[in-house]
Amino acid sequence: MTEIDETLVFRQIGEEGFARLVRAFYAQVPDDDVLGPMYPADDLEGAEERLRDFLVGRFGGPPRYIERRGHPRLRMRHAPYPIDQRARDRWVQLMTRALDEARLPAESDRILRAFFEATATFMMNR
C-alpha cells in the first residue's frame, strides 16, 4: 500500500478550493431535514468558517483552526449532537454532492471522499 501525501490536497486546491467545497456543503444544510436542525441558523457562517479552517489545516495549509480553537477534538465537540447512522449518511450525501459541485482535481477528490467517509463513521455517537 502506498502512503498518501495528504498535503497534496492543499497544494492542488488551495484556500479557494476548500472555500468552494465548504460553501457548496453548507448551502444544502439549512433546508435539510436531518442536518438542518443540528446547525443554529445564526451560526451557519461560523460553522462554515470552522470546517473550512479545519480542512485547510488538516490537508497541509495554514493551521488557523488549531491557532484559534486548539486541538480539533472532533468527537468531543460533536458530542452534543445525535450522530446516528442516518445523520452520518446524510452528512456524507451532502458532502458528496458538494464534492461533485466543487469539481476538484481527481486525486484531491479521491483523498477527500475517503477522509469524509471514514471521519463521518468515526463521529457516530448514537
C-alpha positions in Angstrom: 0.0 0.0 0.0 1.4 3.4 -0.9 1.4 6.2 1.5 -0.9 9.1 0.7 0.5 12.6 0.8 -2.5 14.5 2.1 -0.7 17.8 1.8 -1.2 17.3 -1.9 -4.8 18.3 -1.4 -4.0 21.8 -0.2 -1.2 22.2 -2.9 -3.7 21.3 -5.6 -6.9 23.2 -4.5 -5.6 25.8 -2.0 -7.9 28.1 0.0 -10.2 28.7 -2.8 -10.9 25.0 -3.5 -11.7 24.4 0.2 -13.9 27.5 0.3 -15.9 26.3 -2.8 -16.3 22.8 -1.3 -17.4 24.0 2.1 -19.7 26.7 0.7 -21.4 24.0 -1.5 -21.9 21.8 1.5 -23.4 24.5 3.8 -25.7 25.7 1.0 -27.6 22.4 1.4 -27.7 22.3 5.2 -30.5 24.9 6.2 -33.2 23.0 4.2 -32.1 19.5 5.2 -34.5 17.7 7.5 -31.8 15.7 9.2 -28.8 18.1 9.4 -30.5 21.4 9.4 -31.8 21.2 13.0 -28.3 20.5 14.2 -26.9 23.8 12.9 -28.1 27.0 14.6 -29.3 29.3 11.9 -27.4 32.2 13.4 -24.1 30.3 13.3 -24.0 28.8 9.8 -21.4 31.3 8.7 -19.3 30.4 11.8 -19.7 26.7 11.1 -18.6 27.2 7.5 -15.5 29.0 8.6 -14.6 26.4 11.2 -15.0 23.5 8.8 -13.0 25.3 6.1 -10.2 26.2 8.5 -10.1 22.7 9.9 -9.9 21.1 6.4 -7.3 23.6 5.2 -5.0 22.8 8.2 -5.7 19.1 8.1 -4.6 18.9 4.4 -1.5 21.0 4.5 -2.5 24.6 4.7 -2.1 27.2 7.4 -3.1 25.8 10.9 -5.8 28.5 11.6 -8.2 26.1 13.2 -5.7 25.0 15.8 -4.4 28.5 16.4 -7.9 29.7 17.1 -9.6 26.7 18.7 -6.8 24.4 19.8 -6.8 20.6 19.1 -9.9 19.7 16.9 -11.2 17.1 19.4 -13.9 16.2 16.9 -15.8 13.7 18.9 -15.9 15.9 22.0 -17.0 18.9 20.0 -19.8 16.9 18.3 -20.9 15.0 21.4 -24.0 17.2 22.0 -25.3 16.3 18.5 -27.1 13.0 17.9 -25.0 11.5 15.1 -26.5 8.2 14.3 -26.3 6.2 11.0 -28.9 8.3 9.4 -27.2 11.6 10.3 -23.8 10.2 9.2 -25.2 9.0 5.9 -26.9 12.3 5.2 -23.7 14.3 6.0 -21.8 12.1 3.6 -24.5 12.5 1.0 -24.4 16.3 1.2 -20.6 16.4 1.2 -20.6 14.1 -1.8 -22.9 16.5 -3.7 -20.6 19.4 -2.6 -17.5 17.5 -3.9 -19.3 16.9 -7.2 -20.2 20.5 -7.5 -16.7 21.7 -6.5 -15.1 19.7 -9.3 -11.7 19.3 -7.6 -8.7 17.5 -9.2 -9.2 13.8 -9.2 -6.5 12.9 -6.7 -7.7 15.5 -4.2 -11.3 14.4 -4.7 -10.4 10.8 -4.1 -8.5 11.7 -0.9 -11.2 13.9 0.5 -14.0 11.4 -0.3 -12.1 8.7 1.6 -11.4 11.1 4.5 -15.0 12.2 4.8 -16.4 8.6 4.7 -14.0 7.5 7.5 -14.4 10.6 9.6 -18.2 10.6 9.4 -18.2 7.0 10.6 -15.8 7.9 13.4 -18.1 10.7 14.5 -21.1 8.5 15.1 -22.1 8.7 18.8 -25.6 7.0 18.8 
